[in-house]
Amino acid sequence: MIAPTAVVAEDEAALRGELVEQLGKLWPELSIVGEAADGLEALRLLDQHQPDILFLDIEMPGATGIDVARQVNGRAHVVFVTAYDQYAVAAFDQGAVDYLLKPLAGARLFTAISRLKSRLGQAPAQLSGVLDQISTRPAAAPSATRAPLRWINASVGQTLRLITVDEVMFFQSDNKYTRLGLKDGEALIRKPLKELIDELDPQQFWQIHRSTLVNVNAIASVSRDYRGRMQIKLKHGTESLLVAESCAHLFRQM
């Protein structure tokens, strides 16, 4: 019988090591094929190894466990590692999904392992319902301010590419799409600019025009053309970005 495989995604190194160690003791047949310290690495390991099981921390940098779980949906059996309250735990209990509460308890892990073993012959659960409940938990439940968007699935030709927002020099509306200016070319997404404004870090991405957001780290210089219009030259590529007069105040201290 082929040994089941798993990826462990947990940003706390000590907790990740403890979970891997306990899994080795309680389920020696399980092969840990990858460990991730953030959501982006978890997604890469998922695509690389296609594990049977994913142990997934809900709060991680790069991409949260909720973001990762939406991509995992139906591709692997998921065990959430969480410090969430009983409201979230109740949501987990409604589906074929399991959870481990922090700090880890050996007895709870043993229960999760037993459930996983019984489900390995079945198709992984669809997580949409559970994730919707977690995402809309009451305000009284512990939660942090929503983390800024850190990665995007974008179309580059016929290929779907995972892009971190740090790679994006600018976002620009383009008919039904939003164009991403990259160092090595461009990509397209269907998410409108107005949604990106709410999701991106406002300290990193400035709106310089009603149709354009620019990554401040990608700006090489700011100048005015012969018509007096303010323009941005980027560190990479030859494209210039027009700055609306209503946004010119952003650059007065530069």
C-alpha positions as CSV (number, residue, x, y, z in Angstrom):
1,M,0.0,0.0,0.0
2,I,1.4,3.4,-0.9
3,A,2.2,5.5,2.1
4,P,0.1,8.7,2.4
5,T,1.8,12.0,2.0
6,A,1.4,15.4,3.8
7,V,2.6,19.0,3.7
8,V,2.8,21.0,7.0
9,A,2.2,24.7,6.6
10,E,2.7,26.7,9.9
11,D,4.6,29.9,10.2
12,E,5.8,29.3,13.8
13,A,8.9,27.2,13.4
14,A,8.7,25.7,16.9
15,L,5.1,24.7,16.5
16,R,5.8,23.3,13.0
17,G,8.6,21.2,14.3
18,E,6.5,19.9,17.2
19,L,3.7,18.9,14.8
20,V,6.1,17.1,12.5
21,E,7.7,15.3,15.4
22,Q,4.3,14.2,16.9
23,L,3.1,13.0,13.5
24,G,6.2,10.9,13.2
25,K,5.5,9.3,16.5
26,L,1.7,8.8,16.1
27,W,1.6,8.1,12.4
28,P,5.0,6.7,11.3
29,E,3.7,5.6,7.9
30,L,2.8,9.2,6.9
31,S,5.5,10.8,4.7
32,I,6.0,14.5,5.3
33,V,7.0,15.7,1.8
34,G,7.2,19.4,2.6
35,E,7.2,22.1,5.2
36,A,6.0,25.7,4.6
37,A,6.5,28.8,6.7
38,D,4.0,30.9,4.7
39,G,1.0,30.6,2.4
40,L,2.9,31.1,-0.8
41,E,5.3,28.3,-0.1
42,A,2.4,26.1,0.9
43,L,0.8,26.6,-2.5
44,R,4.0,25.9,-4.3
45,L,4.5,22.7,-2.3
46,L,0.9,21.7,-3.0
47,D,1.5,22.0,-6.7
48,Q,4.9,20.3,-6.6
49,H,4.0,17.3,-4.4
50,Q,0.2,17.0,-4.7
51,P,0.0,15.6,-1.1
52,D,-2.9,13.6,0.3
53,I,-3.1,15.8,3.4
54,L,-2.4,19.4,4.2
55,F,-1.9,20.6,7.8
56,L,-2.7,24.3,7.4
57,D,-2.3,27.2,9.8
58,I,-5.1,29.7,9.4
59,E,-3.0,32.8,10.1
60,M,0.2,32.9,8.0
61,P,2.1,35.6,6.1
62,G,2.2,35.8,2.3
63,A,-1.2,34.2,1.9
64,T,-3.5,33.3,4.8
65,G,-4.6,29.7,5.4
66,I,-8.1,30.8,4.2
67,D,-6.6,31.9,0.9
68,V,-4.6,28.7,0.6
69,A,-7.6,26.6,1.5
70,R,-9.7,28.2,-1.3
71,Q,-7.0,27.0,-3.7
72,V,-6.7,23.6,-2.1
73,N,-10.5,23.0,-2.3
74,G,-11.1,19.3,-3.1
75,R,-7.4,18.6,-3.9
76,A,-6.3,17.4,-0.5
77,H,-7.7,16.5,2.9
78,V,-7.2,19.5,5.1
79,V,-6.5,19.8,8.9
80,F,-6.6,23.4,10.1
81,V,-4.2,24.4,12.8
82,T,-5.9,27.3,14.6
83,A,-6.2,29.5,17.7
84,Y,-9.8,30.4,16.7
85,D,-12.7,30.3,19.1
86,Q,-15.4,27.7,19.4
87,Y,-17.5,29.4,16.7
88,A,-14.9,28.5,14.1
89,V,-14.5,25.0,15.6
90,A,-18.2,24.5,15.2
91,A,-17.9,25.4,11.5
92,F,-15.2,22.7,11.1
93,D,-17.3,20.1,12.8
94,Q,-20.1,20.5,10.2
95,G,-18.0,19.1,7.4
96,A,-15.4,16.4,6.6
97,V,-12.7,18.8,7.8
98,D,-10.6,18.5,11.0
99,Y,-8.7,21.0,13.2
100,L,-6.0,21.2,15.8
101,L,-6.1,23.9,18.4
102,K,-3.0,25.7,19.6
103,P,-1.2,24.7,21.7
104,L,-1.1,21.2,20.3
105,A,-2.6,18.4,22.3
106,G,-1.5,14.8,21.6
107,A,-4.9,13.3,22.2
108,R,-6.5,15.8,19.7
109,L,-3.9,15.0,17.1
110,F,-4.5,11.3,17.6
111,T,-8.2,11.9,17.0
112,A,-7.5,13.9,13.8
113,I,-5.2,11.1,12.5
114,S,-7.9,8.5,13.1
115,R,-10.4,10.6,11.1
116,L,-7.8,11.2,8.3
117,K,-7.1,7.5,8.0
118,S,-10.8,6.7,7.6
119,R,-11.1,9.4,4.9
120,L,-8.1,8.6,2.7
121,G,-10.1,6.4,0.5
122,Q,-12.6,9.2,-0.2
123,A,-12.5,12.4,-2.2
124,P,-11.3,15.4,-0.2
125,A,-14.0,17.6,1.2
126,Q,-15.2,20.7,-0.6
127,L,-14.3,23.6,1.8
128,S,-16.4,26.5,0.5
129,G,-19.1,26.3,3.1
130,V,-16.7,26.0,6.0
131,L,-14.5,28.8,4.7
132,D,-17.5,31.1,4.2
133,Q,-18.5,30.5,7.9
134,I,-15.0,31.2,9.2
135,S,-14.8,34.4,7.1
136,T,-18.1,35.7,8.4
137,R,-17.5,34.9,12.1
138,P,-19.0,37.4,14.6
139,A,-17.0,40.5,15.4
140,A,-16.6,39.2,19.0
141,A,-14.5,36.4,17.8
142,P,-10.8,37.0,17.8
143,S,-9.6,38.4,14.6
144,A,-6.9,40.7,13.4
145,T,-7.1,43.5,10.8
146,R,-7.3,41.8,7.4
147,A,-3.8,41.4,6.0
148,P,-3.1,43.2,2.7
149,L,-3.2,41.2,-0.5
150,R,0.2,39.5,-1.0
151,W,-0.3,37.3,-4.1
152,I,-2.4,37.1,-7.3
153,N,-3.3,34.4,-9.8
154,A,-2.8,36.1,-13.2
155,S,-3.0,35.1,-16.8
156,V,0.2,35.3,-18.8
157,G,-0.7,34.2,-22.3
158,Q,-2.3,30.8,-21.9
159,T,-0.6,30.2,-18.6
160,L,-2.0,30.9,-15.1
161,R,0.9,32.3,-13.0
162,L,1.2,32.9,-9.2
163,I,2.6,36.4,-8.8
164,T,3.5,38.2,-5.5
165,V,2.4,41.8,-5.3
166,D,6.0,42.8,-4.8
167,E,6.7,41.7,-8.4
168,V,4.0,44.1,-9.7
169,M,5.3,47.6,-10.8
170,F,1.8,48.9,-11.5
171,F,-1.9,47.9,-11.9
172,Q,-3.8,49.6,-14.7
173,S,-7.4,49.2,-15.9
174,D,-7.7,47.8,-19.4
175,N,-11.3,47.3,-20.6
176,K,-12.7,44.2,-18.8
177,Y,-9.3,43.4,-17.2
178,T,-6.6,44.9,-15.0
179,R,-3.2,44.9,-16.5
180,L,-0.2,44.1,-14.3
181,G,3.1,45.7,-15.2
182,L,6.0,43.3,-14.4
183,K,9.7,43.5,-14.7
184,D,9.6,40.7,-17.3
185,G,6.4,41.6,-19.2
186,E,2.8,41.9,-18.2
187,A,-0.2,39.8,-17.0
188,L,-4.0,40.2,-16.8
189,I,-6.5,39.7,-14.1
190,R,-10.3,40.1,-14.0
191,K,-10.4,41.8,-10.6
192,P,-11.3,45.5,-11.0
193,L,-9.0,48.3,-9.8
194,K,-11.5,49.5,-7.2
195,E,-11.3,46.1,-5.5
196,L,-7.5,46.1,-5.6
197,I,-7.5,49.5,-3.9
198,D,-9.2,48.1,-0.9
199,E,-7.1,44.9,-0.8
200,L,-3.6,46.2,-1.4
201,D,-1.3,47.9,1.2
202,P,-1.9,51.7,0.7
203,Q,1.7,52.4,1.9
204,Q,3.1,50.3,-1.0
205,F,0.6,51.0,-3.8
206,W,-0.5,54.6,-4.5
207,Q,-3.4,55.5,-6.8
208,I,-1.8,58.1,-9.2
209,H,-4.7,58.1,-11.7
210,R,-8.3,56.8,-11.7
211,S,-7.0,53.9,-13.8
212,T,-3.6,53.3,-12.3
213,L,-2.0,52.1,-9.0
214,V,1.8,52.2,-8.8
215,N,4.2,50.3,-6.5
216,V,6.2,53.0,-4.8
217,N,9.2,50.7,-4.7
218,A,9.3,50.6,-8.5
219,I,9.5,54.3,-9.0
220,A,12.8,55.6,-10.5
221,S,11.9,59.2,-10.9
222,V,9.1,61.7,-11.3
223,S,9.2,64.6,-13.8
224,R,6.9,66.9,-15.9
225,D,6.7,66.7,-19.7
226,Y,6.6,69.7,-22.0
227,R,2.8,70.1,-21.4
228,G,3.4,70.2,-17.6
229,R,1.9,66.8,-16.9
230,M,3.6,64.8,-14.1
231,Q,4.9,61.4,-15.2
232,I,6.6,58.5,-13.4
233,K,9.5,56.6,-14.9
234,L,9.9,53.1,-13.5
235,K,13.1,51.3,-12.5
236,H,12.5,48.6,-15.1
237,G,11.1,48.9,-18.6
238,T,10.5,52.0,-20.7
239,E,6.9,52.7,-19.9
240,S,5.9,56.0,-18.2
241,L,2.9,56.4,-16.1
242,L,0.8,59.6,-16.1
243,V,0.0,61.2,-12.7
244,A,-3.4,63.0,-12.4
245,E,-3.1,66.5,-11.0
246,S,-5.4,65.5,-8.2
247,C,-2.7,63.0,-7.1
248,A,0.3,65.2,-7.6
249,H,0.4,66.0,-3.9
250,L,1.7,62.5,-3.3
251,F,5.1,63.4,-4.8
252,R,5.7,66.8,-3.3
253,Q,7.9,65.4,-0.6
254,M,9.9,63.3,-3.1
